[in-house]
Amino acid sequence: MASQEDVFKKLVSHCKEYGFVFPSSEIYDGLAAVYDYGQNGVELKNNIKKYWWDSMVLLHENVVGIDAAIFMHPTTWKASGHVDAFNDPLIDNKDSKKRYRADVLIEDLIAKYDEKIDKECEKAAKKFGDSFDREMFCATNGRVKEYVEKRDAIHSRFVNAMEANDLAELKQIIVDNEIVCPISGTKNWTDVRQFNLMFSTEMGSTADGAMKVYLRPETAQGIFVNFLNVQKTGRLKVPFGICQIGKAFRNEIVARQFIFRMREFEQMEMQFFVRPGEELKWFEHWKQFRLRWHKALGLGDEKYRFHDHEKLAHYANAATDIEFQMPFGFKEVEGIHSRTDFDLSSHEKYSGKNIKYFDPEINQSYTPYVIETSIGVDRMFLSIMSAAYCEEQLEGGDSRVVLKLPPVLAPIKACVMPLVKKDGLPEKAREILNSLKFDFKCSYDEKDSIGKRYRRQDAIGTPFCITVDHQTIEDNCVTIRYRDTMLQERVEIDKLHSIIADAVNMKNLFKKIVNQ
């Protein structure tokens, strides 16, 4: 059985080999933590975005969309707190000249203790079988007890240091636990200091007249500053939501795990405006709706879990993450936050404009509270790819790599193949392709043996392969092959459209979400 790390490496190379994700500007040796989506990747990504967008604006008459600019007036980021508080604690190793996030070095150390504890528990579980009591074992086994105590002590110091923004204590934890630089192997560290994650640039034609502006680190603020524009022009009544999909940029120092943490990424966010006092009811509503949206894809309910935040952002009164089981553990793909009235109040204060909403039902003006749902497109893409990637041993010693993508998201829905490149079969295959292409993204393949062609389509996740043979010319039937089962059946050409349409219609997913 391949380790999860090996599976992840294979997935990364599969993404490149089959046109899903390429390292950016690769001919110049790439740019760290920046990636390009290839011809199949962009189709999958667009399908994910459509699934999210339509689930928001089609299924809810009180949710509308916008597309705000990436550049915003710099005071926006003062008001949002990003200029003063959007920082990571950094530390440099003087020998390797490499820079690290201090919190990540400490988290990695805690993870090592967790691994040691898990290994000991696994060994004991094998030994004791059904009678094994993990809690009792951790409390009584000398070695494990020591690991648990050390881990908890580090964790406690770490949480307190992060909450107090105590940079000296973060360094002290690194020193006390003799954490070494992964490259130089030395403990020759600088002090910890704060580093702002926003990319800045200048707007204006002269050096003197240039204004410092930022590439947005999130898409939410574009929604907040347009709150009244949308509300008034759309004559919307609270509660209502505004959603958008767009690029965001963060100068991440520790960007890793492929497209999981990048410097340029895409977000799908909705801000839902509610009456003060009703926010926790709506927080629960959106929490459940968003989980149903994920589960409807059929990747496995057990792969999702909620992770409630212990430490809330200063503006939030409830926050949870939807985590997905990636090859490197459960990781956040979506955040749901109750942001109170922090954002609108702050923009009102900094802009000097009145951003209050007049509620005709209670004849009162107030600053609405906000429930946010925020999902990373790239993380969603990675979670779908890692759940779909499958290596199968077949009868007769053969094997295949197949992407068991949800058909609604698959980049190509059907591939039409003539059995041979003669006897009128290519012409018939083209005729079928032309009848399907108005509704579905299809491809045509006549190169290599039929088996090799099937393997190629399996590797990019195409749900249906349609083979045109000599019999087709006589009876107007083709062989359709189903990706997941590899079953083949003869069907009439006229029935192809409805077979594909039934499998790839997003309406089926929306019904699941709404009817649960």
C-alpha positions in Angstrom: 0.0 0.0 0.0 1.5 3.3 -1.1 1.9 6.0 1.6 -0.2 9.0 1.4 2.9 11.1 0.6 3.6 8.9 -2.4 0.0 9.2 -3.6 0.2 13.0 -3.3 3.5 13.0 -5.4 1.8 10.9 -8.0 -1.2 13.2 -8.0 1.0 16.2 -8.6 2.8 14.6 -11.5 -0.6 13.3 -12.9 -1.9 16.9 -12.9 1.0 18.0 -15.0 1.1 15.0 -17.4 -2.6 15.2 -18.2 -3.0 19.0 -18.6 -4.6 19.9 -15.3 -1.9 22.0 -13.5 1.5 23.3 -14.7 4.2 25.2 -12.7 3.9 28.9 -13.7 6.5 30.1 -16.3 8.1 26.7 -16.2 10.5 27.4 -19.1 12.2 29.9 -16.7 12.3 27.3 -13.9 8.9 28.4 -12.5 7.9 30.8 -9.8 7.5 29.4 -6.3 3.9 28.8 -5.2 2.4 30.1 -8.5 0.6 27.6 -10.8 -1.2 27.7 -14.2 -4.3 25.6 -15.0 -4.0 23.6 -18.2 -6.6 22.7 -20.7 -8.3 20.1 -18.6 -7.7 21.9 -15.3 -9.4 25.1 -16.5 -12.5 23.1 -17.5 -12.7 21.4 -14.1 -12.1 24.7 -12.4 -14.8 26.4 -14.4 -17.2 23.6 -13.6 -16.5 24.0 -9.8 -17.1 27.7 -10.1 -20.4 27.2 -11.9 -21.6 24.6 -9.4 -20.9 27.1 -6.5 -22.2 30.2 -8.3 -25.5 28.6 -9.4 -26.0 27.0 -6.0 -25.9 30.5 -4.6 -27.7 32.7 -7.1 -30.2 30.2 -8.6 -31.2 28.5 -5.4 -31.6 31.7 -3.4 -33.7 34.6 -4.7 -32.1 36.8 -2.0 -28.5 36.2 -3.1 -27.0 38.2 -6.0 -23.5 38.4 -7.4 -20.9 41.1 -8.2 -17.4 41.2 -9.7 -15.4 43.9 -7.8 -12.0 45.2 -8.9 -8.7 43.7 -7.6 -7.3 47.2 -6.9 -9.2 49.2 -4.1 -8.6 52.5 -2.4 -5.8 51.9 0.1 -7.9 53.1 3.0 -10.1 50.1 2.4 -7.2 47.9 3.8 -6.7 50.3 6.8 -10.4 49.9 7.6 -10.4 46.1 7.3 -7.4 45.8 9.6 -5.1 44.3 6.9 -2.5 47.1 7.0 -1.9 46.8 10.8 -2.8 43.2 11.5 -2.3 41.0 8.4 1.0 39.6 9.5 2.9 36.4 9.9 5.7 35.9 12.5 8.9 35.3 10.6 12.3 34.0 11.7 15.5 33.6 9.6 18.3 31.0 10.0 21.6 33.0 9.8 23.5 30.1 8.2 21.1 28.9 5.4 19.7 32.5 5.0 16.3 30.9 4.7 13.2 32.5 6.1 10.5 30.5 8.0 7.2 31.1 9.7 7.9 30.7 13.4 4.4 29.4 14.1 4.8 26.7 11.4 8.1 25.5 12.8 6.4 25.1 16.2 3.3 23.4 14.7 5.6 21.0 12.8 7.2 20.1 16.2 3.8 19.5 17.8 2.8 17.3 14.8 6.0 15.2 15.3 4.9 14.5 18.9 1.4 13.6 17.7 3.0 11.2 15.2 5.1 9.6 17.9 2.0 9.2 20.1 0.0 7.7 17.2 2.8 5.2 16.4 3.0 4.0 20.0 -0.8 3.7 20.1 -1.0 1.8 16.8 1.6 -0.7 18.1 -0.3 -1.2 21.3 -3.6 -1.5 19.5 -2.2 -4.4 17.4 -0.9 -6.0 20.5 -4.0 -5.7 22.7 -6.7 -5.9 20.0 -10.3 -5.0 20.9 -9.5 -4.5 24.6 -7.2 -1.5 23.7 -8.1 1.8 25.5 -6.2 4.6 24.0 -7.0 7.2 26.7 -5.9 4.8 29.5 -2.7 3.8 27.5 -1.7 7.5 27.0 -2.2 8.1 30.7 -0.3 5.1 31.9 2.5 4.2 29.4 5.7 5.9 30.6 7.0 6.8 27.2 3.7 8.0 25.7 2.9 9.9 28.9 6.1 11.8 28.5 5.4 12.6 24.8 1.8 13.8 25.7 3.1 16.0 28.5 5.8 17.6 26.3 3.4 18.1 23.5 0.7 19.7 25.7 3.3 22.0 27.4 4.6 23.2 24.0 1.0 23.6 22.7 -0.1 25.6 25.7 2.9 28.0 25.4 2.4 28.3 21.7 -1.3 29.2 22.0 -0.6 31.8 24.7 2.2 33.4 22.7 0.1 33.6 19.5 -2.8 35.1 21.4 -0.6 37.7 23.1 1.4 38.3 19.9 4.5 37.6 22.0 7.2 37.3 19.4 10.0 36.9 22.0 8.2 33.9 23.5 7.8 32.3 20.0 11.5 32.5 19.6 12.1 31.1 23.1 9.9 28.0 22.3 12.1 27.4 19.2 15.3 27.8 21.2 14.0 25.7 24.2 13.0 22.8 22.0 16.2 23.0 19.9 14.3 23.3 16.6 16.8 23.3 13.7 16.7 24.8 10.3 15.7 22.0 7.9 18.4 23.1 5.4 21.5 24.0 7.5 20.6 21.8 10.5 21.7 24.7 12.8 19.9 26.6 15.6 21.4 29.9 14.6 18.1 31.9 14.5 17.3 35.7 14.3 14.6 37.2 16.4 11.0 36.7 15.3 9.4 39.7 13.6 6.1 40.5 11.9 5.8 40.5 8.1 2.8 41.9 6.3 1.4 39.5 3.7 -0.1 42.0 1.3 1.6 42.7 -2.1 1.9 46.4 -2.7 2.5 48.4 -5.9 2.2 52.0 -7.1 -0.6 53.6 -9.0 0.2 56.8 -10.9 2.5 58.1 -13.6 5.1 59.9 -11.6 7.3 58.9 -8.6 6.1 61.9 -6.6 2.4 61.5 -7.5 2.3 57.7 -7.2 -0.1 56.2 -4.6 0.7 53.0 -2.8 -2.0 50.4 -3.5 -2.4 46.8 -2.6 -3.3 43.6 -4.5 -6.3 42.5 -2.5 -5.6 39.7 0.0 -9.3 38.6 0.0 -12.4 39.3 -2.0 -14.7 40.1 0.9 -14.0 43.9 1.1 -15.2 44.5 -2.5 -18.5 43.2 -1.3 -18.7 45.3 1.8 -17.8 48.6 0.1 -20.6 47.8 -2.5 -23.1 46.9 0.1 -25.4 49.9 -0.3 -24.9 50.1 -4.1 -26.2 46.5 -4.5 -28.9 46.9 -1.8 -30.4 50.0 -3.3 -30.2 49.2 -7.0 -31.5 45.7 -6.3 -34.1 46.9 -3.8 -33.0 44.1 -1.6 -34.3 43.5 1.9 -32.3 42.1 4.8 -31.6 39.1 5.0 -29.8 39.0 1.6 -26.4 37.9 0.3 -23.8 39.2 -2.1 -21.4 36.7 -3.6 -18.4 36.9 -5.9 -15.6 34.8 -7.4 -12.2 36.4 -7.8 -8.4 36.4 -7.5 -6.7 37.2 -4.2 -3.0 37.6 -3.5 -0.9 36.8 -0.4 2.9 37.0 -0.1 3.0 33.6 1.7 6.4 32.8 3.1 5.6 29.1 3.7 3.7 28.3 0.5 3.6 24.5 0.1 1.6 21.4 -0.6 1.1 22.2 -4.3 -1.9 24.3 -5.0 -3.1 24.2 -1.3 -1.3 27.4 -0.3 -0.4 29.7 -3.2 0.6 33.4 -3.6 -2.1 33.9 -6.3 -5.3 32.1 -5.7 -9.1 32.3 -6.3 -11.9 32.6 -3.8 -15.6 32.0 -3.9 -17.1 34.2 -1.2 -20.6 35.2 0.0 -21.4 37.8 2.6 -24.9 37.4 4.0 -26.4 40.4 5.7 -28.8 39.9 8.6 -30.5 41.7 11.4 -28.4 42.0 14.6 -29.4 39.2 17.0 -30.3 36.8 14.2 -26.7 36.1 13.1 -26.2 32.8 15.0 -29.4 31.3 13.5 -28.1 32.2 10.0 -24.6 31.0 10.9 -26.1 27.5 11.6 -28.2 27.7 8.4 -25.3 28.4 6.2 -23.0 25.9 8.0 -25.4 23.1 7.2 -26.2 24.3 3.6 -22.5 24.5 2.7 -21.8 21.0 4.1 -24.6 19.6 2.0 -23.2 21.4 -1.1 -19.9 19.5 -0.5 -21.4 16.2 0.3 -23.7 16.2 -2.8 -20.6 15.6 -5.0 -20.5 12.1 -3.6 -16.8 12.1 -2.8 -17.5 10.4 0.6 -19.3 11.9 3.6 -16.6 10.6 5.9 -14.1 12.9 4.2 -15.6 16.0 5.7 -15.8 17.4 9.2 -16.4 20.7 10.9 -13.6 22.3 12.9 -14.9 25.0 15.2 -12.4 27.8 16.0 -11.2 28.0 19.6 -9.5 31.3 19.0 -11.9 33.7 17.1 -10.8 36.7 15.1 -11.4 39.9 17.0 -14.5 40.7 14.9 -16.1 37.3 14.9 -18.6 35.7 17.4 -18.7 32.3 15.7 -16.4 30.5 13.2 -16.0 27.1 11.8 -14.1 25.4 9.0 -15.3 22.6 6.7 -12.2 20.4 6.5 -11.6 17.7 3.9 -9.4 14.7 4.2 -6.5 15.5 1.9 -3.6 13.1 1.3 -1.7 15.1 4.0 -4.5 15.1 6.6 -7.7 17.0 7.3 -7.3 20.5 5.9 -9.6 23.5 5.6 -11.4 24.0 2.3 -14.1 26.5 3.4 -14.6 28.9 6.3 -18.0 30.0 7.7 -17.8 33.0 9.9 -20.1 35.2 11.9 -18.3 38.6 11.4 -20.8 40.7 13.4 -21.0 44.3 12.2 -17.2 44.8 12.2 -16.7 45.4 8.5 -19.6 47.7 7.7 -19.0 49.8 10.9 -15.3 50.1 10.2 -15.9 51.2 6.6 -18.5 53.7 7.8 -15.9 55.1 10.3 -13.0 55.4 7.8 -15.0 56.7 4.9 -17.2 59.1 6.8 -20.2 57.8 4.8 -23.5 56.4 6.3 -23.6 52.7 5.4 -26.6 51.8 7.6 -29.6 49.9 6.3 -33.2 51.2 6.9 -35.4 48.2 7.8 -39.0 49.1 6.8 -40.4 46.1 8.8 -39.2 47.5 12.1 -38.9 51.1 11.0 -35.3 51.3 12.2 -31.8 51.9 10.8 -29.0 49.7 11.8 -25.7 48.2 10.6 -26.4 44.6 9.5 -24.4 41.7 10.9 -22.7 39.4 8.4 -22.3 35.7 7.9 -19.5 34.9 5.5 -18.9 31.7 3.6 -15.5 31.6 2.0 -14.1 28.8 -0.1 -10.8 28.5 -1.9 -11.3 27.4 -5.6 -7.8 25.9 -5.7 -8.3 24.0 -2.5 -11.6 22.7 -3.7 -9.9 21.6 -6.9 -7.2 19.8 -5.0 -9.7 18.1 -2.7 -11.7 16.8 -5.7 -8.6 15.6 -7.6 -7.3 13.8 -4.5 -10.6 12.1 -3.8 -11.0 11.1 -7.5 -7.4 9.8 -8.1 -7.4 6.0 -8.1 -5.0 3.3 -9.1 -6.8 0.1 -9.9 -5.5 -3.5 -10.4 -7.5 -5.2 -13.2 -8.0 -8.8 -14.0 -5.1 -10.4 -16.0 -2.4 -8.4 -14.2 -3.2 -5.1 -16.0 -3.7 -1.8 -14.1 -5.1 1.6 -14.8 -5.1 5.1 -13.3 -8.6 6.6 -13.3 -9.9 9.9 -12.1 -13.4 9.1 -10.7 -14.5 12.8 -11.0 -18.1 13.6 -10.3 -19.5 13.5 -13.9 -21.0 17.1 -13.6 -17.4 18.4 -12.9 -15.5 16.3 -15.4 -13.6 18.4 -18.0 -14.7 16.3 -20.9 -18.1 14.5 -20.7 -17.7 12.1 -23.6 -15.0 11.0 -26.1 -16.1 9.7 -29.5 -13.9 7.1 -31.1 -14.0 5.4 -34.5 -12.8 1.8 -34.1 -10.6 2.2 -37.2 -9.6 5.2 -39.4 -11.4 4.0 -42.5 -14.6 2.5 -43.9 -16.6 5.7 -43.1 -16.2 5.2 -39.4 -14.4 8.5 -38.7 -17.1 10.4 -40.6 -19.9 8.7 -38.6 -18.0 9.5 -35.3 -17.6 13.1 -36.3 -21.4 13.3 -37.1 -22.1 12.0 -33.5 -19.6 14.4 -32.0 -21.2 17.3 -33.9 -24.7 16.4 -32.6 -23.4 16.3 -28.9 -21.1 19.3 -28.8 -23.7 22.0 -28.4 -24.6 20.7 -25.0 -21.5 18.8 -23.7 -17.7 19.3 -23.9 -16.7 16.3 -26.0 -13.4 15.1 -27.6 -12.5 12.9 -30.6 -9.8 10.3 -30.6 -8.7 8.0 -33.4 -5.0 7.3 -32.5 -3.7 4.0 -31.0 -5.6 0.9 -30.0 -9.0 1.2 -28.4 -7.6 0.0 -25.1 -5.0 2.8 -25.0 -7.6 5.4 -25.9 -9.8 4.2 -23.0 -6.8 4.5 -20.6 -6.2 8.1 -21.8 -9.8 9.0 -21.1 -9.8 7.3 -17.7 -6.7 9.3 -16.7 -8.5 12.6 -17.3 -11.8 11.4 -15.8 -14.0 11.3 -18.9 -17.3 9.5 -17.8 -18.3 8.1 -21.2 -16.4 6.7 -24.2 -18.5 6.2 -27.4 -17.1 3.7 -29.9 -18.3 3.7 -33.5 -17.7 0.3 -35.3 -18.7 -1.4 -38.6 -22.0 -2.6 -37.0 -22.9 1.1 -36.3 -23.2 1.8 -40.1 -25.8 -0.9 -40.3 -27.9 -0.6 -37.1 -27.2 3.0 -35.9 -26.0 1.8 -32.5 -22.7 2.5 -30.8 -20.8 0.9 -27.8 -20.9 3.2 -24.8 -18.3 2.5 -22.0 -18.7 3.7 -18.5 -15.6 5.0 -16.8 -16.0 3.7 -13.2 -17.3 0.2 -14.0 -15.7 -0.2 -17.4 -19.0 -1.8 -18.5 -19.9 -1.6 -22.1 -23.3 -1.6 -23.7 -24.8 -1.2 -27.2 -27.1 1.8 -27.4 -28.9 3.7 -30.1 -27.2 6.9 -31.2 -30.5 8.8 -30.5 -30.3 7.8 -26.8 -26.7 9.1 -26.2 -27.8 12.7 -25.5 -30.2 11.7 -22.7 -27.7 9.2 -21.1 -25.0 11.9 -20.9 -27.5 14.6 -19.9 -28.9 12.5 -16.9 -25.4 12.0 -15.6 -24.0 15.5 -15.9 -26.9 17.7 -15.1 -26.2 19.9 -12.0 -29.9 20.0 -11.3 -29.5 16.5 -9.7 -27.0 17.9 -7.2 -29.1 21.0 -6.5 -32.1 18.8 -5.7 -29.9 16.8 -3.2 -28.8 20.0 -1.5 -32.3 21.5 -1.2 -34.3 18.4 -0.4 -32.1 17.2 2.5 
